[in-house]
Amino acid sequence: MLSFSAENFMLVLEQYNTTIWPMQIVAYLFVGFAVFFSFRSFKYSQKIVLLILSFLWLFNGIVFSLIFWAPSHFFGYVFGICCIVQGLIFLFNLKGTDLLTNSASSIYSLTGIILVLYAALGYQVFGYYLGHIYPKFFPVGLVPCPTTIFTFGIFLIIHKSIPAKYYVIPLIVALGGFLAAYNGIYEDIGLIISGLLGAYLIIRRNKQFRKEEVQNA
């Protein structure tokens, strides 16, 4: 129950993907909408992005982690709780959102685009060559690993200081990739890199924003 087996995890993933079809298509549509509204500052852009992130993280926590994964492994409960808490954080901040969409062209937004592409496409291509083929594959938005990478990508695309409440749990999930990568799920090497790099760049950018605010005060 405590030892992690990549083989058993892939069996859970297979059952999950088969059962929830065609939610994979819906998730990719949501990912596309989130990216679009991260670049465009419409009246409800920020709320739409937060709502999509909230739905995806709650789905990861409740459906994948607790319903499918937790019965066979303790980590399902750990990841489930983390994902649900993060989803609720996004949801509870819908009314007074502190995100600002309309990305500015920068190394941050470029890195964010790369992370989104890896989460949505690269993760699956990498997995294909490792033999992780549908239904034993990791759909973005529906399992924690690519969803975490995608979330960091959105945060870096958004031209705004990102509060710690939005990225601490994703960073914890990303560090959990060490266990999966060690046991043969090598796609999660990208998860670890994305989490560490994403958190570093967010903190660095936050400091730049605060410095600019002090100078302009």
C-alpha positions as a LaTeX table, in Angstrom:
\begin{tabular}{lrrr}
\hline
Residue & $x$ (\AA) & $y$ (\AA) & $z$ (\AA) \\
\hline
Met1 & 0.00 & 0.00 & 0.00 \\
Leu2 & 2.92 & 2.34 & 0.69 \\
Ser3 & 5.40 & 1.15 & $-1.95$ \\
Phe4 & 4.84 & 2.82 & $-5.32$ \\
Ser5 & 4.53 & 0.52 & $-8.34$ \\
Ala6 & 4.55 & 2.10 & $-11.78$ \\
Glu7 & 2.89 & $-1.03$ & $-13.19$ \\
Asn8 & $-0.05$ & $-0.82$ & $-10.79$ \\
Phe9 & $-0.34$ & 2.92 & $-11.36$ \\
Met10 & $-0.56$ & 2.40 & $-15.11$ \\
Leu11 & $-3.36$ & $-0.12$ & $-14.58$ \\
Val12 & $-5.25$ & 2.50 & $-12.58$ \\
Leu13 & $-4.60$ & 5.01 & $-15.35$ \\
Glu14 & $-5.91$ & 2.58 & $-17.97$ \\
Gln15 & $-9.15$ & 2.00 & $-16.07$ \\
Tyr16 & $-9.53$ & 5.72 & $-15.42$ \\
Asn17 & $-9.07$ & 6.82 & $-19.03$ \\
Thr18 & $-11.42$ & 4.14 & $-20.32$ \\
Thr19 & $-14.13$ & 5.04 & $-17.83$ \\
Ile20 & $-14.10$ & 8.83 & $-18.22$ \\
Trp21 & $-13.94$ & 8.96 & $-22.03$ \\
Pro22 & $-14.62$ & 11.45 & $-23.69$ \\
Met23 & $-13.62$ & 13.79 & $-20.84$ \\
Gln24 & $-10.13$ & 13.91 & $-22.36$ \\
Ile25 & $-11.52$ & 15.94 & $-25.27$ \\
Val26 & $-13.37$ & 18.26 & $-22.87$ \\
Ala27 & $-10.19$ & 18.77 & $-20.84$ \\
Tyr28 & $-8.19$ & 19.75 & $-23.91$ \\
Leu29 & $-10.90$ & 22.26 & $-24.84$ \\
Phe30 & $-10.72$ & 23.74 & $-21.34$ \\
Val31 & $-6.94$ & 23.95 & $-21.60$ \\
Gly32 & $-7.28$ & 25.83 & $-24.89$ \\
Phe33 & $-9.82$ & 28.24 & $-23.39$ \\
Ala34 & $-7.60$ & 28.88 & $-20.36$ \\
Val35 & $-4.63$ & 29.73 & $-22.59$ \\
Phe36 & $-6.76$ & 31.98 & $-24.79$ \\
Phe37 & $-8.20$ & 33.96 & $-21.87$ \\
Ser38 & $-4.75$ & 34.21 & $-20.27$ \\
Phe39 & $-3.65$ & 36.22 & $-23.29$ \\
Arg40 & $-6.83$ & 38.27 & $-23.69$ \\
Ser41 & $-8.10$ & 40.73 & $-21.12$ \\
Phe42 & $-11.88$ & 40.56 & $-21.46$ \\
Lys43 & $-14.30$ & 41.46 & $-18.70$ \\
Tyr44 & $-14.44$ & 37.95 & $-17.24$ \\
Ser45 & $-11.10$ & 36.58 & $-18.46$ \\
Gln46 & $-9.60$ & 36.25 & $-14.99$ \\
Lys47 & $-12.68$ & 34.50 & $-13.61$ \\
Ile48 & $-12.81$ & 32.09 & $-16.55$ \\
Val49 & $-9.15$ & 31.12 & $-16.07$ \\
Leu50 & $-9.66$ & 30.58 & $-12.32$ \\
Leu51 & $-12.86$ & 28.63 & $-12.91$ \\
Ile52 & $-11.16$ & 26.30 & $-15.40$ \\
Leu53 & $-8.19$ & 25.75 & $-13.08$ \\
Ser54 & $-10.57$ & 25.11 & $-10.20$ \\
Phe55 & $-12.56$ & 22.53 & $-12.16$ \\
Leu56 & $-9.47$ & 20.70 & $-13.38$ \\
Trp57 & $-7.84$ & 20.52 & $-9.95$ \\
Leu58 & $-11.07$ & 19.39 & $-8.28$ \\
Phe59 & $-11.59$ & 16.74 & $-10.96$ \\
Asn60 & $-8.01$ & 15.55 & $-10.41$ \\
Gly61 & $-8.54$ & 15.40 & $-6.68$ \\
Ile62 & $-12.00$ & 13.86 & $-6.47$ \\
Val63 & $-12.30$ & 11.65 & $-9.53$ \\
Phe64 & $-8.78$ & 10.54 & $-10.37$ \\
Ser65 & $-7.06$ & 10.60 & $-6.98$ \\
Leu66 & $-9.80$ & 9.63 & $-4.52$ \\
Ile67 & $-12.13$ & 7.49 & $-6.62$ \\
Phe68 & $-9.67$ & 5.66 & $-8.87$ \\
Trp69 & $-6.20$ & 5.85 & $-7.30$ \\
Ala70 & $-6.76$ & 5.96 & $-3.53$ \\
Pro71 & $-8.36$ & 2.48 & $-3.23$ \\
Ser72 & $-5.07$ & 0.93 & $-4.39$ \\
His73 & $-2.52$ & 3.33 & $-2.89$ \\
Phe74 & $-2.20$ & 5.70 & 0.05 \\
Phe75 & $-0.71$ & 8.43 & $-2.17$ \\
Gly76 & $-4.08$ & 8.70 & $-3.88$ \\
Tyr77 & $-5.44$ & 10.24 & $-0.68$ \\
Val78 & $-2.44$ & 12.57 & $-0.33$ \\
Phe79 & $-2.64$ & 13.85 & $-3.88$ \\
Gly80 & $-6.43$ & 13.92 & $-3.69$ \\
Ile81 & $-6.44$ & 16.21 & $-0.68$ \\
Cys82 & $-3.78$ & 18.47 & $-2.22$ \\
Cys83 & $-5.68$ & 18.79 & $-5.50$ \\
Ile84 & $-9.03$ & 19.42 & $-3.81$ \\
Val85 & $-7.57$ & 22.12 & $-1.55$ \\
Gln86 & $-5.94$ & 23.80 & $-4.56$ \\
Gly87 & $-9.16$ & 23.62 & $-6.56$ \\
Leu88 & $-11.07$ & 25.21 & $-3.69$ \\
Ile89 & $-8.46$ & 27.98 & $-3.40$ \\
Phe90 & $-9.06$ & 28.85 & $-7.05$ \\
Leu91 & $-12.82$ & 28.61 & $-6.57$ \\
Phe92 & $-12.98$ & 30.78 & $-3.44$ \\
Asn93 & $-10.99$ & 33.52 & $-5.19$ \\
Leu94 & $-13.38$ & 33.82 & $-8.12$ \\
Lys95 & $-15.26$ & 36.79 & $-6.64$ \\
Gly96 & $-12.27$ & 38.98 & $-5.88$ \\
Thr97 & $-9.77$ & 37.54 & $-8.31$ \\
Asp98 & $-6.20$ & 38.77 & $-7.93$ \\
Leu99 & $-4.99$ & 37.49 & $-11.27$ \\
Leu100 & $-4.51$ & 39.83 & $-14.22$ \\
Thr101 & $-4.74$ & 38.38 & $-17.72$ \\
Asn102 & $-3.41$ & 39.99 & $-20.93$ \\
Ser103 & 0.12 & 38.64 & $-21.08$ \\
Ala104 & 3.11 & 40.85 & $-21.82$ \\
Ser105 & 5.79 & 39.53 & $-24.16$ \\
Ser106 & 8.66 & 38.36 & $-21.97$ \\
Ile107 & 10.88 & 35.41 & $-21.11$ \\
Tyr108 & 8.27 & 34.51 & $-18.50$ \\
Ser109 & 5.38 & 34.23 & $-20.94$ \\
Leu110 & 7.60 & 32.35 & $-23.42$ \\
Thr111 & 8.54 & 29.86 & $-20.71$ \\
Gly112 & 4.87 & 29.58 & $-19.81$ \\
Ile113 & 3.96 & 28.72 & $-23.40$ \\
Ile114 & 6.68 & 26.02 & $-23.47$ \\
Leu115 & 5.33 & 24.50 & $-20.24$ \\
Val116 & 1.77 & 24.49 & $-21.58$ \\
Leu117 & 2.92 & 22.80 & $-24.78$ \\
Tyr118 & 4.85 & 20.20 & $-22.82$ \\
Ala119 & 1.85 & 19.52 & $-20.57$ \\
Ala120 & $-0.61$ & 19.25 & $-23.46$ \\
Leu121 & 1.59 & 17.57 & $-26.10$ \\
Gly122 & 5.17 & 16.89 & $-25.06$ \\
Tyr123 & 4.24 & 14.87 & $-21.99$ \\
Gln124 & 2.14 & 12.54 & $-24.12$ \\
Val125 & 4.71 & 12.27 & $-26.94$ \\
Phe126 & 7.43 & 11.46 & $-24.41$ \\
Gly127 & 5.12 & 8.89 & $-22.86$ \\
Tyr128 & 4.38 & 7.35 & $-26.25$ \\
Tyr129 & 8.04 & 6.46 & $-26.74$ \\
Leu130 & 8.07 & 5.00 & $-23.22$ \\
Gly131 & 5.16 & 2.75 & $-24.13$ \\
His132 & 2.55 & 4.79 & $-22.26$ \\
Ile133 & $-0.07$ & 4.72 & $-25.00$ \\
Tyr134 & $-3.81$ & 5.34 & $-24.63$ \\
Pro135 & $-5.53$ & 4.30 & $-22.46$ \\
Lys136 & $-2.32$ & 4.16 & $-20.39$ \\
Phe137 & $-1.48$ & 7.80 & $-20.97$ \\
Phe138 & $-1.56$ & 11.06 & $-18.99$ \\
Pro139 & $-4.21$ & 13.49 & $-20.30$ \\
Val140 & $-3.55$ & 17.11 & $-19.38$ \\
Gly141 & $-6.17$ & 18.50 & $-17.02$ \\
Leu142 & $-7.26$ & 15.07 & $-15.81$ \\
Val143 & $-4.23$ & 13.73 & $-13.94$ \\
Pro144 & $-2.11$ & 15.76 & $-11.50$ \\
Cys145 & 1.27 & 15.65 & $-13.26$ \\
Pro146 & 0.55 & 17.39 & $-16.60$ \\
Thr147 & $-2.12$ & 19.51 & $-14.90$ \\
Thr148 & 0.52 & 20.88 & $-12.54$ \\
Ile149 & 2.86 & 21.69 & $-15.43$ \\
Phe150 & $-0.02$ & 23.36 & $-17.26$ \\
Thr151 & $-0.89$ & 25.42 & $-14.18$ \\
Phe152 & 2.65 & 26.74 & $-13.86$ \\
Gly153 & 2.56 & 27.55 & $-17.56$ \\
Ile154 & $-0.61$ & 29.62 & $-17.14$ \\
Phe155 & 0.89 & 31.45 & $-14.16$ \\
Leu156 & 3.94 & 32.42 & $-16.22$ \\
Ile157 & 1.85 & 33.50 & $-19.21$ \\
Ile158 & $-0.21$ & 35.81 & $-16.99$ \\
His159 & 1.49 & 39.18 & $-16.58$ \\
Lys160 & 0.84 & 39.63 & $-12.90$ \\
Ser161 & 2.34 & 38.92 & $-9.49$ \\
Ile162 & 1.13 & 35.44 & $-8.48$ \\
Pro163 & 0.27 & 34.98 & $-4.77$ \\
Ala164 & 1.95 & 32.05 & $-3.01$ \\
Lys165 & $-1.45$ & 30.50 & $-2.27$ \\
Tyr166 & $-1.69$ & 29.65 & $-5.97$ \\
Tyr167 & 1.62 & 27.87 & $-6.47$ \\
Val168 & 2.68 & 26.25 & $-3.16$ \\
Ile169 & 0.53 & 23.12 & $-3.58$ \\
Pro170 & 1.41 & 22.76 & $-7.30$ \\
Leu171 & 5.07 & 22.90 & $-6.26$ \\
Ile172 & 4.48 & 20.14 & $-3.69$ \\
Val173 & 2.79 & 18.01 & $-6.35$ \\
Ala174 & 5.69 & 18.69 & $-8.72$ \\
Leu175 & 8.21 & 17.51 & $-6.12$ \\
Gly176 & 6.16 & 14.34 & $-5.79$ \\
Gly177 & 7.37 & 13.61 & $-9.31$ \\
Phe178 & 10.65 & 12.39 & $-7.83$ \\
Leu179 & 8.87 & 9.25 & $-6.63$ \\
Ala180 & 7.22 & 8.57 & $-9.99$ \\
Ala181 & 10.39 & 9.28 & $-12.01$ \\
Tyr182 & 12.44 & 7.04 & $-9.71$ \\
Asn183 & 9.99 & 4.21 & $-10.35$ \\
Gly184 & 10.02 & 4.47 & $-14.12$ \\
Ile185 & 7.51 & 7.18 & $-15.04$ \\
Tyr186 & 10.19 & 9.29 & $-16.69$ \\
Glu187 & 7.76 & 11.86 & $-18.08$ \\
Asp188 & 7.71 & 13.26 & $-14.56$ \\
Ile189 & 11.28 & 14.46 & $-14.91$ \\
Gly190 & 9.66 & 17.30 & $-16.82$ \\
Leu191 & 7.21 & 17.76 & $-13.95$ \\
Ile192 & 10.02 & 18.24 & $-11.45$ \\
Ile193 & 11.86 & 20.68 & $-13.70$ \\
Ser194 & 8.66 & 22.58 & $-14.47$ \\
Gly195 & 7.73 & 22.90 & $-10.81$ \\
Leu196 & 11.13 & 24.11 & $-9.65$ \\
Leu197 & 11.66 & 26.41 & $-12.64$ \\
Gly198 & 8.09 & 27.72 & $-12.54$ \\
Ala199 & 8.22 & 28.52 & $-8.82$ \\
Tyr200 & 11.62 & 30.19 & $-9.19$ \\
Leu201 & 10.47 & 32.38 & $-12.08$ \\
Ile202 & 7.21 & 33.31 & $-10.33$ \\
Ile203 & 9.07 & 34.36 & $-7.17$ \\
Arg204 & 11.63 & 36.27 & $-9.23$ \\
Arg205 & 8.93 & 38.06 & $-11.21$ \\
Asn206 & 6.98 & 38.86 & $-8.04$ \\
Lys207 & 10.08 & 40.57 & $-6.64$ \\
Gln208 & 10.42 & 42.61 & $-9.84$ \\
Phe209 & 6.80 & 43.73 & $-9.61$ \\
Arg210 & 7.22 & 44.76 & $-5.97$ \\
Lys211 & 10.39 & 46.66 & $-6.84$ \\
Glu212 & 8.59 & 48.52 & $-9.63$ \\
Glu213 & 5.70 & 49.36 & $-7.28$ \\
Val214 & 8.10 & 50.83 & $-4.73$ \\
Gln215 & 9.88 & 52.88 & $-7.41$ \\
Asn216 & 6.57 & 54.19 & $-8.77$ \\
Ala217 & 5.17 & 55.01 & $-5.33$ \\
\hline
\end{tabular}
